[in-house]
């Protein structure tokens, strides 16, 4: 997979699954620690992603929890990548803690499914559009705005990777296409942005699906959400899917797989009422033509 390694995100992913397997087995942290010769505190640190367990420790814990062999092998392999550097290191000074985990997970994901009701998702924004939605902003300091935009541009490079590019399904409200972003230069900014969407939609790995305003009530009205999937080149699961919901100055990571499935179902229902890719491109081109 043309992914970007990020040890903190890997620690978090592994910790989530260790926690889920332990709770499902009914084994306490104290019992798990005793079984493999560690302290209960260290088991807790592993589960919240504070420390990276060695591959053999992951395997031993999962054996204690009665996990199937294929999951033991899968998570042990993930733990074996702990010594790789993080591509995000140079951005640490501008990424808030609540967002850093998400960006790290996005870099590891094979498929991002996202619904956005107000502005375009970061992965499809042009530089000028990204600048327009981050400034002025209560969430981005003026001295960091340029680097935050640069980070968004860097994140997008996975869409263009030659080796297994990131798969993106972006479901957007029709009103986003009509919302002028860019201040006094909104006409030029939106023309460039709409043209960029049109070009992205030609790629096999990108879906841009417009939700018509005329649809009325649908399953995305509660707000934006994203589901991240982690598959290897053969389509096998590398890690459990994660849901992500952003709120002002914070975020919620949905780890329970039953809840993640509900978000996946919501995405499927949204897809069922959205315009097709071809119809969505037609809607985008109509706005582009109107801008002259």
N, C-alpha and C positions, 0 to 999 in steps of 0.2 A: 504494500500500500504506500502511495506517495503521501505519507503522513509526516507530522512534525513531532518529534519526541519532546515530552515535557515531564520530567520525573515527578514534580508535585501533583500533576494531574493523574499520572499513573498510580501514585501512592493513594490518591483519593479513590480512584476506580477500584483498586484492589481492596482497600479498606471497606468500601461499600459492600462488596461481595463477601468478604470474610464475615462482616457483621450479619448479613442476611443468612448465610449458611449456619453461623453459630446459633442465631435465634431460632431458625427453623429446626435445628437439632435439639434445642432445649438445653444445650451445654452452657454453663456459666463461664464468665471470663476466668474465674479462679480455677475451675476444673480444666479449662483449655490450657491455662498457663502451667498447671501441674503436669498435664499430659506431655508437654513438650519441654519442660524444664525452664520456663520463663516466669517472670512476675506478672500478676494480673494487670499491673499498670502498663507493662509493655504491650500486652494484648490490646488494651484500650488505645494505646498510642497507634498501633497498627490499624485499628479500626477507624480512627478519625484521620488517618493519613499523615500523622506527624512524623513517623519513621517508616523506612522501607524495609519490610521483612525480606530475608534471603529466600530464594526460590525453594530451598529445602524446608524452610519454616512454613511457607505457604502450603507446600504439599502435606506436611505433617499435620497442620491445623485442619486442612480440608479432609484429611483421612479421619481425624478425630470426629469431625462433623458428619461423616458419612457421605461426603460429596461424591458424585460419579467420577469415574476415572478421567473422562474427557474434560471435565471442568478443572480437575486437579492439574492436568497437563496444560490446559489453556492459561490458567492464572499463574502457574509456575513460570511459564514462558514470558508472561508480561512482567513478572518480578525480575526476570533475568535482564531486563533492559534498563535497570536502575542506574547503570554507570554511564549512560549516554547523556550528553549535555542538553540543555533546554534552549530552544530557539527563542524563547520569550525573555531570556535573561536581560537583554539590552533594553527591554521595555518595562522592567520592574518599577521604575520610578514614576511611570505615568498610569499604570493600570491599578485601579482600586482593588483591594483584596476580594471584594464580592464578585468582581468580574474576572479576575485572573484565572480562577479555576475553570470558568466556562471557556475562555479563550484557549486554555491548555487542552481541554477536552475536545473542543472543536478541531484543534490541530491533529488529534488522534482519531477522530471520527471518520467513517467511510461515507456516511450519508447524513445530511442535515435536512430535517423537515421543519419548516418554520411558517408561522402565521403572524403577519403584522398588520394592524389596523390603521396606523397613523402615518408612518414613514416607511420607506423602503428598508429592508434589512441591510446590515453593514456589508454583507458579502456581495451585494450587487450595486453599491453606491459608487458613483464617480468621485473623484477627488473634490471637485467643487461642490457637489451635492453634500458630501460628507462634511465639508467645512461649513456648509450652510446649516446643517442640523446640529452641529456641535458648538456653534458660536452665533449669538451669545447663548451661554448655557450655564445653569446653576450647577451642573454636574461636571463641567470641564473647566479647569483653571485656564485663564487666558494664555499663560506662559507654556501650557502643555497642549493647547489645542492643535497646533501644527503636528506635533508628534502623535497625537491620538488619531489624526487623519492618516498619517503615514502608516500607523499600525493597521488601520482598516485596509489600506491598500496592500500591505504585506499579507494579511490574512487571506485576501482574495487570490493570491498566487496559486493556491492549491486547486482552484477551479481550472487552471490552465496547465497543470502538470501532465507530462506526456505519459508517465507511468501511473495508471489508476488514479485519475483526478478525483477530487471530492465530488460526490453526487449531491446536488442541491435541489430541493423542492421548496420553492418560495410561493406561498399563497398570500396575495395582497388584496386589500380593499381597492375597489375602483376609484374611490375618492383620492387615493394617494397620487394617482396619475394627474389629478387636477390641482393638487395643492402646490402653490408656487413656493419653491425653496430657492434661496439665493439672494434675497433682498432686492436691491435695485437691479441686479443682474439676473433675476429669476428666469426671464424668458430664455436667455442663453444657457443658463445652468440646466433648466428643465429640458431644453432641446437636446443638449449633450447627454443628459441622463436617459431620456427616452430612447435615443439612438443606441446607447449602451445596452439597455434592456433588450432592444430588438436584436442586437448582435449576440448577446448572451443566450437568448432563446434559441439560437441556431445550433448551439452546442448540444451534443448527445447527453451530457452529464448535468444539464441545467433545465429545470422546469420552472417557468414563471406562469402562475395561474391567477387570473384576475377574478375576484368575487364581485359580481355586479351589485350595485346599490339596490337595484330592483328586487333582489332576492329577499330583502327584508330580514327577518329573524333567521339566524343560523348558529352553528355550534361554536363560533369564534367570538361571540359578542361579549364573553366574559374577559377577554383580553388576549394579548399576544402570548405565544408560547412556542417552544422549540423542543423537538425530540432528536436526540443524537443516537445514531446507530454505529456499532463498531464491528465490522466484518472484515475478514481477511480476503486475500486475492481469490480464494476458492469459494467465497461466500459463507465460510464458517464463522461462527460467533467468536470474537476475541474478548468481548466484555458485554455485560448486560446494558441494554439501552437506558438512557438517562433523559428525564424530562427537565426542562429549565423554564422558569417563569421569572421575568425581571420586574421588580417593583422599585419605586424611588429610592435610590442609594442603597439598594440591597437586591438580593435574588433568592429564589427558592429552588433547590435541586430536588427533583422528584426521583427517589431511589426505589420505592416500593414498586415492584413490577406490575402489580394489579393497577396501580394508579398510572403508571407509564402507559399501560395498555389502553386506559381510558383516553389519554391524550392522543395515542395512535388512532384510536377509533374516531375521535373528534376530527383529526386530520383527514381521515378517509371520508367522513361526512362532508367536510368542507370541500374536498376534491369533487364530490358528487354534485355540488351546486355551483362550482366555479366554472368559468369558461374553459374550454379546452385550450391547449397550448396555441393552436392555430387561431382560435377566436381571441385569445388574450393578446397575441401579437397584432392582430387586426385592430384591437382597441388601442394598443400602444401607438401604432402607426397613425391612427386617426388623430390622436392628440398631437403627435409630432407634425402632421400636416397642418393642423390648425395653428401651430406656432410659426408656420412659414419657413 
